[in-house]
Amino acid sequence: KKMIRPDTFSPCQHCMHNKEPKRWDVFICHVREDEEYIVQLKEAFVREKIDVFFAKDELSWGCELHRVINDGLRDSKYGLVVLSKQFVSKCSKWTSSELSSLYSKSRLTSQDCILPIWKRDITEAELGAFDMTLVGIHALKEEEMSVNQMAIELKKKLRSVGCWGCSMRKLKQSE
């Protein structure tokens, strides 16, 4: 039986982020059912030169999904949460974990890092029944803005808050 020697083992690209992590402007938290909208949003962000963490783009064969998502949450300045009927009704272990991580990051860094987008199909009452805290966070709404307008708003927000490292320095100082 052949053994793999540790010095010859080459982990996936994501596992290498421990040495020099990639920094993203935004992590997109969503359910698969909203993916068509998410792709449009992501494309609009990319056109505005916003670095987007999108799990599908970061996964490679053999990568652990949990590790990749955790890296994306940790190394993104903001977590954009796309809220829809599907998001609320599905409440998957992934989206629940991502949302919980974003709340923790906000608390640890003392910065508001959750950026909600309400899809057309969600009401305040439905969202409140799912998570009252999200109702209190100012959101962009699909019925009021195009994905291109949202990308411009995110770009303005990124310019107004200073460098990416500020929030991470606060996080490291609290450890």
C-alpha positions as CSV (number, residue, x, y, z in Angstrom):
1,K,0.0,0.0,0.0
2,K,1.4,3.4,-1.0
3,M,1.4,6.2,1.5
4,I,1.2,9.8,0.5
5,R,4.1,11.7,2.0
6,P,3.1,15.1,3.5
7,D,5.8,16.9,1.6
8,T,4.4,15.7,-1.7
9,F,0.7,16.4,-1.0
10,S,-0.6,19.5,-2.7
11,P,-3.8,20.7,-1.1
12,C,-6.4,22.6,-3.1
13,Q,-6.0,26.3,-3.8
14,H,-8.4,27.2,-1.0
15,C,-6.4,25.3,1.7
16,M,-3.4,27.5,0.7
17,H,-5.3,30.6,1.8
18,N,-3.9,30.1,5.3
19,K,-0.6,31.5,4.0
20,E,-1.8,34.6,2.1
21,P,-5.6,34.9,2.3
22,K,-7.5,36.4,-0.6
23,R,-9.6,39.4,0.4
24,W,-13.1,39.9,-0.9
25,D,-15.3,42.9,-0.7
26,V,-18.5,40.9,-0.4
27,F,-19.7,37.4,0.4
28,I,-23.1,36.5,-1.0
29,C,-25.3,34.5,1.3
30,H,-28.2,33.0,-0.7
31,V,-30.3,29.9,-1.4
32,R,-29.8,27.9,-4.6
33,E,-33.4,28.7,-5.7
34,D,-32.4,32.4,-6.1
35,E,-29.2,31.6,-8.0
36,E,-30.4,33.1,-11.3
37,Y,-30.8,36.5,-9.5
38,I,-27.5,36.0,-7.6
39,V,-25.6,35.5,-10.9
40,Q,-27.0,38.7,-12.3
41,L,-26.1,40.5,-9.0
42,K,-22.6,39.0,-9.1
43,E,-22.0,40.0,-12.7
44,A,-23.1,43.6,-11.9
45,F,-20.6,43.7,-9.0
46,V,-17.8,42.4,-11.1
47,R,-18.5,45.1,-13.7
48,E,-18.0,47.6,-10.9
49,K,-14.7,45.9,-10.0
50,I,-16.0,44.6,-6.7
51,D,-14.4,41.4,-5.5
52,V,-17.1,38.9,-4.9
53,F,-16.9,35.7,-2.9
54,F,-19.2,33.2,-4.7
55,A,-18.8,29.7,-3.3
56,K,-19.4,28.0,-6.7
57,D,-16.4,29.9,-8.1
58,E,-14.1,29.1,-5.3
59,L,-14.8,25.3,-5.0
60,S,-12.5,22.9,-6.7
61,W,-12.4,19.1,-6.6
62,G,-11.5,17.9,-3.2
63,C,-12.1,21.1,-1.3
64,E,-14.2,21.0,1.8
65,L,-17.3,23.2,1.3
66,H,-17.4,24.2,5.0
67,R,-13.8,25.4,4.9
68,V,-14.2,27.3,1.7
69,I,-17.3,29.1,3.0
70,N,-15.7,29.8,6.3
71,D,-12.7,31.4,4.5
72,G,-15.1,33.5,2.4
73,L,-17.0,34.7,5.4
74,R,-13.9,35.5,7.4
75,D,-12.0,37.2,4.5
76,S,-14.9,39.3,3.1
77,K,-15.6,42.9,4.2
78,Y,-19.3,42.5,4.0
79,G,-21.9,39.7,3.9
80,L,-24.6,40.4,1.4
81,V,-27.7,38.4,2.4
82,V,-30.3,38.0,-0.3
83,L,-33.6,37.5,1.5
84,S,-36.5,35.8,-0.3
85,K,-39.5,33.6,0.5
86,Q,-37.2,30.6,-0.4
87,F,-34.5,31.8,1.9
88,V,-36.9,32.1,4.8
89,S,-38.8,28.9,4.2
90,K,-35.8,26.8,3.4
91,C,-33.6,28.0,6.2
92,S,-30.9,25.5,5.3
93,K,-28.0,24.6,7.6
94,W,-25.7,26.5,5.2
95,T,-27.6,29.8,5.1
96,S,-28.3,29.7,8.9
97,S,-24.6,29.1,9.6
98,E,-23.6,31.9,7.2
99,L,-26.0,34.3,8.8
100,S,-25.0,33.4,12.3
101,S,-21.3,33.9,11.3
102,L,-22.1,37.3,9.9
103,Y,-23.8,38.3,13.2
104,S,-20.8,37.1,15.1
105,K,-18.4,39.0,12.8
106,S,-20.5,42.2,13.3
107,R,-20.3,41.8,17.0
108,L,-16.5,41.0,17.1
109,T,-15.5,43.8,14.8
110,S,-18.1,46.3,16.1
111,Q,-19.0,47.1,12.5
112,D,-22.2,46.5,10.5
113,C,-21.1,44.0,8.0
114,I,-24.5,42.6,7.0
115,L,-26.0,44.1,3.8
116,P,-29.5,42.7,3.2
117,I,-31.3,42.7,-0.2
118,W,-35.0,42.0,-0.1
119,K,-36.3,40.2,-3.1
120,R,-39.7,41.2,-4.5
121,D,-41.4,38.1,-3.0
122,I,-40.6,38.7,0.7
123,T,-42.7,40.9,3.1
124,E,-41.6,42.6,6.3
125,A,-43.9,40.3,8.3
126,E,-42.5,37.2,6.7
127,L,-38.9,38.4,7.4
128,G,-39.8,39.4,10.9
129,A,-41.2,35.9,11.6
130,F,-37.9,34.5,10.5
131,D,-35.5,37.0,12.1
132,M,-36.5,40.2,13.8
133,T,-33.0,41.6,13.7
134,L,-32.9,41.5,9.9
135,V,-36.0,43.7,9.7
136,G,-34.1,46.5,11.5
137,I,-31.2,46.5,9.1
138,H,-31.6,49.0,6.3
139,A,-31.9,46.9,3.1
140,L,-31.9,47.5,-0.6
141,K,-35.0,46.2,-2.3
142,E,-35.3,44.5,-5.7
143,E,-38.6,46.3,-6.4
144,E,-36.8,49.6,-6.0
145,M,-33.4,49.1,-7.6
146,S,-31.8,47.2,-10.5
147,V,-28.8,44.9,-9.8
148,N,-26.7,47.6,-11.6
149,Q,-27.9,50.3,-9.2
150,M,-27.2,48.0,-6.2
151,A,-23.6,47.4,-7.5
152,I,-23.1,51.2,-7.6
153,E,-24.5,51.5,-4.1
154,L,-22.1,48.8,-2.9
155,K,-19.2,50.5,-4.6
156,K,-20.1,53.8,-2.8
157,K,-20.2,52.0,0.5
158,L,-16.9,50.3,-0.1
159,R,-15.3,53.7,-0.8
160,S,-16.7,55.3,2.3
161,V,-15.5,52.9,5.0
162,G,-11.8,52.9,4.5
163,C,-9.5,49.9,4.0
164,W,-10.5,46.3,4.3
165,G,-8.0,45.6,7.0
166,C,-9.6,48.0,9.6
167,S,-12.3,45.5,10.5
168,M,-9.8,42.6,10.6
169,R,-7.5,44.5,12.9
170,K,-10.3,45.1,15.3
171,L,-11.1,41.3,15.2
172,K,-7.5,40.3,15.8
173,Q,-7.2,42.9,18.7
174,S,-10.2,41.3,20.4
175,E,-8.7,37.8,20.3
